[in-house]
Amino acid sequence: MACVRTTITTKEPLSKGERQAVCEKTAMFLRMGYNGEEMNRARIQPPLPKNYRLLWEVVTKSGPGAHVTTGEVFLEARRLRPSIGLSTVYRGLARLTRLGLVNEVAVPGCDSVAYEVAAAPHAHFLCRLCGRIDDVPYVLPRDVIDRLETLGGYLVEGDNLTLTGRCSSCRANSTEPSSASLA
């Protein structure tokens, strides 16, 4: 795949028309089938205003499978650009999520949402002891979604599957019985 690098650098804030063009170019990359992880791997930089680009770089720098909170993104962005504000980080992460460049991971039982580079569909595993979140290579089968839509009259527009339990490290160090020994 060819390497495409598009960057917009401005000293003044982008006009409404320029912001629209940035969103359209990013949407074009997403329509071409790229997700955030693939864009990063192919060195395609979505055309974003400088603060949003910084936030995208902070999230992508954390790597595939990493989950960073708003606070962690803010601290790293502030280290790199001391003038950035917390409200800019919240707005930027919301925009990056809407553009499909990052995924918001809202895991039940966690104090705050986490963000990850948009990647192929997958589930999450939350360790109830240490709080670690891992990616799980699993996609809800289409026939299950179809059945739920038929039985409940729903229109499923997305899914977010989170499994909970003990990660391998906590399981090895725990004195609690495993679910297999309870059966």
N, C-alpha and C positions, 0 to 999 in steps of 0.2 A: 504494500500500500504506500502511496506517495506521501512524503512528509509535507504537511501544510502548516505554515506558521503565519497567523494573522494577529497583529497586535495594534491596538489603538492607544496612542500616547497623546494626551492633551494637557495643557497647563490650566485651561479653564474647564469648569464643569461641562459635561455633555448637554447639548440641547435636547429637547424632547424628541426631535427627529433623529438625532444621532443615537440616542438611547434606543429608539425603535430599531434602527439599523443594526445596532449591536445585538439586540434580541433576535432579529431575523437571521443574522449570520450564525449565531449560536444554534438557533432552531434548525438551520440548514444542516449543520454538522450532526445534530441529533437525528434528523430525518434520514441522513445517510447511514444510520444504523450505529453510530458511535455512542457509547456511554462514557461517563466521565473517566473511568479507568482506562478504556481503550484510547480515548483522546490523549490522556497523559502518556500512555505507553508509546503512541505514535508521534508524540511530541507536537500534537495539535493544541495550540493554545486558543481557547475560545476568546473572541473579542469582547473584553469586559472593561468597565471603568477600573482605574488603578486600585481602589480599595477592595472592590469585589474580586479582582484578579489576585490580590494578596491573600484574601480569605480562601480562594480556591487553591492557591499554592500551599497554604498552611494545611488544608485538609488533605490534599494529594501527597504532600510530603510525609504525612503520617503513614502512608502506605496502604496497600490493599488489605482489607480485613481489619484495619484499625478503626476504632470508634472514638471520636473526640467530642467532648462537650463544648457548649458555647463558651464556658469559662476558659477552657484550655485553648480554644481557638483565639479568644480575646487576648490571653496572656502572650501567646506566641506572636500574634499580629502586633501587639503593643511593643514587644521587644524589637520587632523589625521596623515598625513605623509608630514612634511614640505619640503621634498626634491622633491616631485612630481612636474613635469613641466606641463605647459598648453598644449604643443604639445603632451605629453603623454596622457593627458585627451582626446584631440581630437582623437588621434589614437585609444585609448582604447574604447571610445564610438562608434567609427566606427566599430571596431572589434566586440564589444558586439551586435551591430545592425546586422552585417552580420551573427553572430552565432545564432541570433533569441532570445537572452536573454533579450534585451531591444528593444523597438520600438522608432524610431525617429518620432516625431510628428511635421510635417511642416504645420503649420496653417496659411492660408492666412491672412495677416493683422498683424501678429506678427513680432517683430523685429528679433527674432532668433528662431531656432528650440528648441523643448523641448524633453525630453526623459522620458519614462515611462517603468515600468516593462512589459515585453511582457505578454499579457493576451489574453483572448478570443476576437475574432473580435468585434469591436465596433466603433461607430462614436464619434465625438467630438462636443461640443458646445462652441463657443467663444463669451463671452460677449463683445460687442463693446464699452461698457462704462468703465468697470473696468479691462478688459483684462483677466478675469478668464477663464480657460479652464476646462470644465467638461467632463467626459466620459458619453456617451449616449448609452444605451443598444439597438443598432440597427445595423443590417447587411443588406447591399444592397441585395435584393432578387435575386436569381440566374436567374430567368426568365428575369429580367431587364438587367442583364449583358449579357445574351444570345441574347436578342433583340438588344442591342447595338453592339455586335460583328457581328451579321447578317447584320444589317442596314449599319454599317460603314466599315465592312470588318476588324475589329480590332481583336486582340488577347489580351484580358484583363488579365494582370498578377497580378494585385492587385488593391485595391481601398483605397481611403482616403477621407472619407466624413466628412466635417466640416459644421455645421450649425452655423449661426451667429444671433445675436439679443441681447436681454437684459436678464441677469440672474434674478432670483426671487428677490434678494436683490436690484439690481439696478432698476428693474421694480417697486418695491414697493416705492422706493425713488425718482422716476422720475416724472417730470411733462409732459413729452412727451406722446402723445396719443399712445395707444397700436394699433397693427395692426387690432385687432377685431373692434375697434371703428372707423377705417378708412373705413371699408367696407360698 
